[in-house]
Amino acid sequence: MKLLITGGAGFIGSNLIHHVIERPEVEKLVNLDCLTYAGHLENLKKVAKHPKYVFEKVDLRDKAAVLAVVEQHAITHVMHLAAESHVDRSITGPGDFIHTNVVGTFNLLEACRDCWLSPKSNSAVARAGVHSPQSEVRFHHVSTDEVYGSLGATGFFTETTPYAPNSPYSSSKASSDMLVRAYHHTYGLPTVITNCSNNYGPYQFPEKLIPVVIQSILARKPVPVYGDGMNVRDWLYVRDHDEALWLALTRGKLGETYNIGGHNEWANLRIVQLICDTIDEFVPKLGGNSRTLIAFVKDRPGHDRRYAIDASKIQRELGWTPAHKFEDGIRETVRWYLDNQAWVKTVLKKSEF
């Protein structure tokens, strides 16, 4: 397996690289990342000199450069994670989301189609034949549950839930999902799609809820909570997600979609309170009750009320279930951020926040 991971310097991508690089199936691991504000090679210091690891600083919007990476490294497997992913940023600047998430995915699909399926291609994969046992190829597109829209107080997203995205971010991801689906049905590209719930854990850039709360508490600054704080998400520990992604890549049925959820539904306010209490336990010298820092702010436009995933398909077909309870995962995550404040300071230097 010559594996290409896009967005490998980001949160989920860097955790995934750490998770799979020692797998015996992986002969070469190529990390394609353009190193935006949310992508940091600091996340990958432990593997930077690994004999399997190659880094390519390439922007998915550069079609020729993307093709060159796939062709020159004779890529056989793709795990496509690179994306603009922050909902607030998509509201104020949707263009970047369309160009990266939609056009970037198109460029990657075209590169794989050219190298894997075109009879004119000179790539080793194409010469061997896409359907021959020695050159099995797969394109795994990693997406989000936000493409499904918003749930009421009950019910779950399944793989057959109609798409109803409500933000420019989720619309861009829905568009990329549909492109991947179309390339499978139109061209026979061997694809798998996964849609995951909210991830948390080490190396998450401090713009998302959990690291923002942690850093605000440590700085004794107000902890912002949108609206009434009762928006509900299904939370998935990133290292559980890594294992699910590997199973989908290696064992998922081609043309299928798998939903990945943590079976951990929590309202935002409850999460913030849990983090406050955990930090008060770990760092009592901060003094005072950190819950007093909670500050309710105006809700953001198009803020979906509830997400929850039915992950029974991936459990049934691939044998995956999450290993972490949310309370345990939060403790591990808080401890990681406490122990890695130097990392936080380094990555924030690249941020406009």
NORQUI-V560102 format. One record per backbone hydrogen bond with DSSP energy under -0.5 kcal/mol. NH is the residue of the N-H (numbers start at 1). CO is the residue of the C=O. If there is no record, write none. Layout:
nh->NH co->CO
nh->NH co->CO
This chain:
nh->3 co->1
nh->3 co->28
nh->4 co->77
nh->5 co->3
nh->5 co->30
nh->6 co->4
nh->6 co->79
nh->7 co->32
nh->8 co->5
nh->8 co->32
nh->10 co->7
nh->14 co->10
nh->15 co->11
nh->16 co->12
nh->17 co->13
nh->18 co->14
nh->19 co->15
nh->20 co->16
nh->21 co->17
nh->23 co->20
nh->26 co->23
nh->27 co->1
nh->27 co->25
nh->28 co->1
nh->29 co->52
nh->30 co->3
nh->31 co->29
nh->31 co->54
nh->32 co->5
nh->32 co->30
nh->33 co->31
nh->33 co->56
nh->39 co->36
nh->40 co->9
nh->43 co->40
nh->44 co->41
nh->45 co->42
nh->47 co->44
nh->48 co->44
nh->50 co->47
nh->53 co->50
nh->54 co->29
nh->56 co->31
nh->58 co->33
nh->58 co->56
nh->62 co->59
nh->63 co->61
nh->66 co->62
nh->67 co->63
nh->68 co->64
nh->69 co->65
nh->70 co->66
nh->71 co->67
nh->72 co->68
nh->73 co->69
nh->74 co->71
nh->75 co->70
nh->76 co->2
nh->77 co->2
nh->78 co->138
nh->79 co->4
nh->80 co->78
nh->80 co->140
nh->81 co->6
nh->81 co->79
nh->87 co->85
nh->90 co->86
nh->91 co->87
nh->92 co->88
nh->93 co->89
nh->96 co->93
nh->97 co->93
nh->97 co->94
nh->98 co->94
nh->99 co->95
nh->100 co->96
nh->101 co->97
nh->102 co->97
nh->102 co->98
nh->103 co->98
nh->104 co->99
nh->106 co->102
nh->107 co->103
nh->108 co->104
nh->109 co->105
nh->110 co->106
nh->111 co->107
nh->112 co->108
nh->113 co->109
nh->114 co->110
nh->115 co->111
nh->116 co->112
nh->117 co->113
nh->118 co->113
nh->121 co->118
nh->126 co->115
nh->127 co->123
nh->128 co->124
nh->129 co->125
nh->132 co->129
nh->135 co->132
nh->136 co->133
nh->138 co->76
nh->139 co->190
nh->140 co->78
nh->140 co->138
nh->141 co->139
nh->141 co->192
nh->142 co->80
nh->142 co->140
nh->143 co->141
nh->143 co->194
nh->145 co->196
nh->147 co->144
nh->148 co->145
nh->149 co->146
nh->151 co->306
nh->152 co->154
nh->157 co->308
nh->161 co->158
nh->164 co->147
nh->171 co->167
nh->172 co->168
nh->173 co->169
nh->174 co->170
nh->175 co->171
nh->176 co->172
nh->177 co->173
nh->178 co->174
nh->179 co->175
nh->180 co->176
nh->181 co->177
nh->182 co->178
nh->183 co->179
nh->184 co->180
nh->185 co->181
nh->186 co->182
nh->187 co->183
nh->188 co->184
nh->189 co->183
nh->191 co->189
nh->192 co->139
nh->193 co->256
nh->194 co->141
nh->195 co->258
nh->196 co->143
nh->197 co->260
nh->198 co->234
nh->200 co->236
nh->204 co->201
nh->207 co->205
nh->208 co->205
nh->212 co->208
nh->213 co->209
nh->214 co->210
nh->215 co->211
nh->216 co->212
nh->217 co->213
nh->218 co->214
nh->219 co->215
nh->220 co->217
nh->221 co->216
nh->223 co->293
nh->224 co->222
nh->225 co->295
nh->227 co->297
nh->229 co->226
nh->232 co->305
nh->233 co->266
nh->235 co->233
nh->235 co->264
nh->236 co->198
nh->238 co->200
nh->240 co->237
nh->241 co->237
nh->242 co->238
nh->243 co->239
nh->244 co->240
nh->245 co->241
nh->246 co->242
nh->247 co->243
nh->248 co->244
nh->249 co->245
nh->250 co->246
nh->251 co->247
nh->252 co->247
nh->252 co->248
nh->255 co->191
nh->256 co->253
nh->258 co->193
nh->260 co->195
nh->261 co->259
nh->266 co->233
nh->266 co->264
nh->268 co->231
nh->269 co->229
nh->271 co->267
nh->272 co->268
nh->273 co->269
nh->274 co->270
nh->275 co->271
nh->276 co->272
nh->277 co->273
nh->278 co->274
nh->279 co->275
nh->280 co->276
nh->281 co->277
nh->282 co->278
nh->283 co->279
nh->286 co->283
nh->287 co->284
nh->290 co->288
nh->292 co->289
nh->293 co->290
nh->294 co->291
nh->295 co->223
nh->297 co->225
nh->303 co->300
nh->304 co->302
nh->307 co->232
nh->310 co->157
nh->311 co->309
nh->315 co->311
nh->316 co->312
nh->317 co->313
nh->318 co->314
nh->319 co->315
nh->320 co->314
nh->329 co->325
nh->330 co->326
nh->331 co->327
nh->332 co->328
nh->333 co->329
nh->334 co->330
nh->335 co->331
nh->336 co->332
nh->337 co->333
nh->338 co->334
nh->339 co->335
nh->340 co->336
nh->341 co->338
nh->344 co->340
nh->345 co->341
nh->346 co->342
nh->347 co->343
nh->348 co->344
nh->349 co->345
nh->349 co->346
nh->350 co->347
nh->351 co->348
